[in-house]
Amino acid sequence: MCRQESREESREVTRKVTRKVTRKVTRKERKLNHVRPNRLTGLLGCLVGAALAASTALAEVVGVEIESRETLTASGVDFSYESLVGLVHFTLDPRDPANAAVTDLAYAPRNAQGLVEYSADFKLLVPSANIASDTLLYNVNNRGGSRVPPEAGLDHPLAALGYTYLVTGWINEISSGPGRRRLHAPIVSDSGVPITGDVRYEVTVNAPADSVNVGGGGHLGYTPTAEGMRDARLTRRLYQDDPRVEIARGDFEIAVTPQPDSSQPLVELSLRDGFEPGVIYELVYEAQDPVLAGAGMTAIRDLVSLIRFGGEGQDALSALNLPPIEHTAAWGISQSGRLLRQFVYQGFNADLAGRRVFDGVIPVIAGAGYGMFNNRFAMPTRTNGQHSNHLYPNDLFPFTYGDSVDPFTGRQDGILRRARESGTEPKIMHIQTSNEYWVRGGSLPHTNPEGTEDAALPDGVRFYTLGGSQHGSGDGRPRPAGSGQLPPNPNRWAPLSESLMVAMVDWIAEGKLPPASRYPRIADGSLVASHSEGGINREAWNPLHGIDHPRALYRPALADYGERWESRGIIDTHPQHALGYYTPLVPAVNLDNNDSAETTVLSPLTQVPLATFVPWNLRAHASGAELSLARLAGGYIPLPANAALAAQSQDTRSTIASLYRYFDDFLAQYEAATDRLIEEGYLLAGFKGDYMAIARGNASVFAAP
């Protein structure tokens, strides 16, 4: 039995636990304890538990294990960073109203003090004292991986600014691997009785295969019940709207492999005749043992809050050598940006004391979405697309930061509503590429859901559309086609988003206004429909000889997930069709099919183009389903060199010879475009050399044949 401690005794126990407990229990044992919480050691159950009994404020961060420390140095700079990697232990109080948004918290196992235990991996980069600022930048890792600016090199333009960088694991379903930051969440149950429910997996391959991981490479799934294994249903169809064709149960097998360091197993699906490229295979079965996925967001909230504000648990941070932190901002790319939208929308930007966690939030290439981050049988890495994963509950109303009205339900809501009401509203920079407009409903965060009017941006919101880009930033150098019919779009846009991160810090720390929003609008005709009844809208794409173009873009859907979805985050119904569609639009293009520098932020590669930088691509013929948009991909179509070649290929676009007299003329225009971006505040001067090196690499384009 654990005796009750006084408040002062509890504080002292907490100090001792945070310093010493990890020397007595190995990390593997700790993680296994979180997988099977009923087997918690007496050390955690008594020593930590006694400290937690004193107050809820003590109960959120209970210990930090540092597994490695490394100093990042480089020649030619007078500063360094210390990189720390380890594990943070947390608890959650199910009785605290501030935790009410965590799905299934009431069903999570509790220790003797009535608290729920879990842990998360972390990485921390602390600047040397000679450059240390008072700003913490939190990076939401993407599927466990992250690289913050100083890790790219201490010559990175952000490295000398002295920010502290923090990354924590927030996804339980990813498997272990080098450099992966994971959440270690407990299984939830009904007083020990397994919780069950149907789960749905869509599987698509780009090359023939006999077996697949249903969760995707490096991801875990959910254990089928005995009935689920017996009655599992598998269908196939080539395109989303095609009828589902049932595959006999005897023609496929499900293999489940428990993982020693996770509360979720590896689930693999094999098919007797193999998987065909491009075909959508849909597997549905009854599963058991969902995990407390929403703890990924409370881990972010509680650790950042403790670092920023201190409190009775701050002794756990003493070995981290952190500078005083006054300002905080978070950024996340793609899936991670969707997490930030949901983090704010569901109220996690208010800590347990009602204080603002992040002063600034920067969702990058998030599109219109959220994610399956905080629901029963969560699947955080699922991303809806035009070809596959279409009806997962990710891209949901509200899309806008200010309030808007759902035309299907009449509900009025906005992402910032809860934060505004609680006084914890952060500054927002929503940064996305033109690719998100085609494949991720990207216009909906700045229009009404019907796509008929521009939405008003709240005063604390900036919106930046990076034109002529695909979802992921390239290195500026073209390469051959792969998964798409066109070569991938090489536009290097990452320096723009990283420069705007600095503008965010200046905004929240010094009150310096960032650059004006730049994005296409309905009102001025720069945001248009992708298609009309006659096919492609020529304001969105001018057809080119020999180049196929999309038949449709991705449209977020309204669907029925059952009565408990809205109130409890539980999917009772896996929809087979949409009840309705919201209406995304796309940026208008010029006669060369490039985006406008007036209504999008264009890198110098796209302001002074040698090609059409296409925001979409179609699936390669070898990948199957070639009429569908390629996943998150853009394209690249070089401009014709001269009028003779243009006539020969029936190409109506501008020629390189008509745009630039010679290579030095191209370089001069390119440098002027780079300097304008710096002057306007969209680009840090430190990135100019990077962009100019790309330009100088194009000398061969101007060489005489």
Disulfide bonds with the S-S distance in Angstrom:
Cys2-Cys46 2.12
